[in-house]
Amino acid sequence: MEPAPFRQLPGDHGRPARAFRVRADDGVHLRLALWEGEDPRQGTILLFPGRTEYAEKYAAVAQELNAAGYAVLTVDWRGQGLSDRLQDDPLPGHVGDFSDYQRDVIEMVVAGTDLDLPRPWHLLAHSMGGCIGLAALHAELPVERAVFSAPMWGIRLGMIPHWFVRGATHLASRLGRGGRVAPQRGGASSYVLDDSFNANLLTHDVDNWTRMVREAAAWPDLTIAGASYDWVAKALAECQRLAQLPAPDLPALIAAGDEEQIVSLPAIRELAGRWEGAEFLEVAGARHELMMEIPPLRQTFMEAALAHFRAAG
């Protein structure tokens, strides 16, 4: 492990994470960040972020989990944040194959073991991290409980049929354009810099939205643009693969807002309905970012998540 930078906005006096770099078995360098907390006697939470995200975005969430007695370890997935980008153009959200993200998960587990992070370990996964996290549970991720926030178990394509998207992404790849940004809302640059607060699909909370805009403007090297054609194709294939598997055998809290417009709410409901021992929490009035929503909605989710983790034997 080598030290890595962790950034804070002016005026942010919260305790920064300890960030470090590791190298996956295929040579990709990853940035991990650890908030140890002062008394993590409850265990450790492995925080799996979503597409476009980076460790700094979760500082307030991690500090709240620290206050509840948990250490928090997160990762910048390959291709985003301060981990290695995977092609010459650093802007598109891109990956060679979704299974490559499991290499990143392995490095998190190895780092957590080497650091002797307190047990039990739990999973907190948001959006794309929920897709990666579900695959990791099937691969026996060593956690006792899991909480999912708007997990990407399907992608909301609106009126565009899946067959058309699969055909378009296949053609783009055949033409050597698989690494380019696919047509999508706010795809040219960072979503929060491209969209307005009133039109955004992430949160109703103007303070959290403003903070995301400030971070994207201050740290452009942490941000990415829309997903590449290859990412879209591989993501759809991974969601389809996971939908055909039985639900994992561990307790889970699965949460989503009823105003969700980025991932597939029907896919979330379907898996939650057949996951024995899972609780489904649909947060009325919430958009995609449950942990970045207005205080009453955020509190609903965070209280449910902490209650779920505390129920571990």
Helices and strands as residue ranges (DSSP letters): E 2-3, E 18-23, E 29-35, E 43-48, G 55-58, H 59-67, E 70-76, H 100-114, E 121-126, H 128-138, E 145-149, H 162-174, H 191-194, H 206-218, G 220-222, H 229-243, E 252-257, H 265-274, E 278-283, G 290-292, H 295-310
